[in-house]
Amino acid sequence: MADQVLVGVDGTASALDAVRWAAREAARRAVPLRLVHACWAAGHDFPELELTDARVRAEMRRYGAELLGRAGEAAVEARRGVRLETELRVGDPRVVLLDECRRAGLAVLGAGQLSAAGGLLVGSIGLTLAIHGRCPLVVVRGAAAERGPMLVGADVSPSAATVLAFAFAEAALTGAPLTVVRTWEQFLADTATVHEEERRALAEQLLPWREKFPTVEVDPLVVRGKPGPVLLEFGKHARLIVVGSRGHGEVTGLLLGSTSQRLARHAPCPVAIVRADLNVPAFSRSPVV
């Protein structure tokens, strides 16, 4: 059952930013916040350091427990009363967090945990969770705002319905207004006609979601331009940006040049990446802001 908010904890300040954001999200959802640190087991002795394999393992566990302790303190400071679980596991962090994702409704990482360049690159924890994780992934950049609208990109891709389901559910949960952006890029065309066609298409696309979430304040916008730059610009005033990816096992949509890649590296607020094949729960509780 997906009844946890999961955070992978390491020694970075970015991870603590993720913990603070996730603590508030877990409290809103009324679910536990699960903090997990994965440490590699040493495969051999280190005679030059005069340490045995057992001592290396023990030191790694001690360090991991210390990191989890600091993360737990940051979580409680961010949201007192949050239900907290901590787990120290041995293994490849990608494998460990993929396993943990099976029991989570949301996985959260700090932007600095993605890769040395802060992007979704092959082999990174962020890319692994975005492609193979069984829940949406949120990438937290810096100190996240608790006010402002949520922002979601709406297109005609296979992930569009799942992305909108997640965005509307989050907006209903937090009581935040939802700005829905649709972009277009046709050249040598009657711009007024195209713009009106896109506006009508967006209104039709949003109709069932407005009916399902009548309390959510929706601001639909049609903008001429590329999705990445447009969402970055409107994201300056958002508390969360929600985007999709092409689906399970498809790497292309998360590599260089894609909207998800651009936002994960440069967005001014947290970014939720939602795959087409995920089951997104709809929350019905009263919003907690």
N, C-alpha and C positions, 0 to 999 in steps of 0.2 A: 504493500500500500504506500503510495507516494504522500507521506505525511511529515516530511522533514524539509528544512532548508539546509543545504550542505555547503560547507566552505572548506576548501583545501588550504591548510595553514602551512606557511613556511616562515623564514626569518625576515621577510621584506615588510617595509612599511605599507606597501600596496596591499598585502594580505590583510593587514589590520584594518585598512579602509574597507575592504570587502567584508570583514567580520562585522564592523559597525553597521554597514548598510544591511547586511543579512539579519542582524539581530532585530532591527526595526521591522524588516519584512516578515520574519518568523512570528513576531508578536502580533502583527496584523492578521496573519493567517491562523493564529492560535495553534501553532505547531512547534515542535522542538527545533532548536538550532543545533546542528551537528557539526562539530569542528573535528577535522581529521588531519593528522600529520602522517605522511608516509616516509619512512627512512629506508635507505638501501642497506641491506646486510652486507658486511664486508666479506669478500670472497677469499681472502688470504691474509696472512699476517703481514705486519709492517715492521720488519726487523730494524729498519733504519730509525724508526721512532720508538723502538723498544716497547712496542705494545703488542700484546697477543690479540688474536681475532676476537676472543671473548671480551677483552677490555674495550676494543673498538666498538663492538656491538653495544656494550653497556653505556659507553659515552654517547653514542648516537641516540640511544633511548633516553638518556638523561637530558640531552639537548632538546629532543623532541617534546618531552614532557614539559620542559621549561617554556618552549614556544606555545604549547597548548595552554599553559597557565596564563601567559601574557594575553593570548587571544581571548580566553575566557573573561579576564578582567576587562578588556576592551568591549566585549559584548555586553556585559552587565552595566558598564558605564553608559553605553549607548542606549540601552533599553532595560531598565530595572524590571525584574520579574520574568525576563525571558527564560524559557525552559532550555537548559543547556545540557548537551551531551558532548563528551570528548572521547576520541579514540586515537591511540597510537598504533599504527600498523607498519609492518615491515614489507617492503617491496617497491616495485616501480610505481611512482606516484600516478602515472597514467592508468595503470592496471587497477590500482587500489581505488582511485576515484571513479573509474568506470563501474566498478563493482558497487561502490557506495551509491552511485546515481540510480541504481535500480530501485532504491527505497526512498528516493527524494522527489519532491515536487519541483525543486529548483536547485540548481548548482550555481555557486558564486565564486568568482576569482577576481583578484586584483589585476589591473592592467599590467603591472610589472611582473606578474607571474606567467605571462603568455610566452615570452621569449626575450632574448637580449634586446631585441629591437621593439618590443612591445606589441608585436603583431601575431597573427595566427599563421604560424609557419609549420611546415612538415616536421613532425616529431614533438611539437610542443604540447603541453598539457591542454592548453586552450583549444587547439585544433582537434585533439583527440576527443575532448568532451563535446565540442560542437558537432562533430560528425557522428560519433558513436554513442554518446550519452543518452540515457533514456528520459531526460527531462530538459527543459530549456536551460540555457546558460546565460548568466548575467556577468558582464565584465564591468567592474567598478573602476572608474578613473577619479582619483582624488576624493575630497570630501563631498559627498553627494548632497544635493539640496532636498529638503523635505517638502518644498512648496513648488508651485509651478505646474504646468500641464504635462501630461504624458504625450509622447509623439510617436506615431506609427506610420510606416510607409505601406501604402496599399497599392498593389499592382495586380496583374492577372496570372502570376506564377502559381505553381502547385501548392506553395506554402501560404498563399494569401489568406485562406480561411482560418488556418491554425494561428497565424500571426494575429489576425483580428480577434479571434477568440481569446488569446492571451492578453492582448492589449485592453479589450473591453472588460475582462475579468479583473485585471489589475486596477483599472480606473474605477470600477465599482467598489473594489476593496478599499482603496485609499481615499475615495471621494474626490479624486482629481479630475479636472476636465481633460478631454482627449482630443488632440489635434491629429486629424487623419490627412496625410499628404499623398497626393497622386501626381506623378510627374510625367511629362511627355516631351519628345524631342524630334518631332517631324520637321523637315526642312522643305522649302519650296511649296508650302501648303497655305491654305486659307487659315491663318492662325486663329481667328475668331471662331470659325466653324469647328476646328479641332478642339479648341478649348471648351466649347460648349458641349461637344460630344463626350469629352472626358469628364466634365462636370456631371452630366447626366448618368454616365456609367458609374461614377463614384457614388452618387446618390442611390442608385439601384443596388450597388454592392453593399452599402451600409444599412439598407432598410431592414433586413432581418436582424441585424445586430442592435439597431436602435430599439426594435420591438422586444428583443430578449433582455436588453439592459436599459430600461426606460429611465433610470435615474442618472445615467451617465450623460454629462454635458458634452456634446460632440461639435467640433469645429472642422468641417471638411474644407480642404484647400486643394486647388489644382494649380500646379506651377510648371512653367516651361523650364526644363533643365535636366541635368543628370541627377539621379536619386542621391548619390553620395554627397555632393556639395550642397544640395538643397536641404537634406536632413541635418548636415553639420551646421548650416546657418540657422535653421529653426531650432536646433538642439541647444543653442546658447541659452534659451529660456526654459528648457524642459527639465523635468526631474528624472525622466527615463525615456530612452529611444528604443523602440521595438522594431526589429527587422527579421526577415526570414532567410532561410538558406534552402538549397535545392532538395535536400532530403538525405536520408541515410546512405552513407558511403560515397557521396559525391563530393570530391575534394575541390573541384574546379571553382565552385561558387564561393569558397573561402580563401582563395589564394590572392596574390597581388592583383589589384585593380578592381576587386569586387566591392560592393557596398558594405558587406559585413567586415571585410578587411580594413577598409578606410575608417569606418566608424570605431572599430575596436582599437585602432591606433590613435585616432585623433578626436574622438567625440568629447565634448565638454561635460558630459554627464554619463551615468551608467548606461550600458547598451545590453538589451536582451536579444539573444539570437535564438530563434524558434524554428525548428525544422518542420517540414511538411508532414512527416510521419509520426509526430508526437501526439499523444492524447493530452490535451490541455484541460485541466479541471476548471469548472466554473464555480466561483465562490459566491455564496449567497448571504454571508454575514453582513451586518451593518458595517459601514466603513469606519476604520480607526485611523485618524490622521495624526 
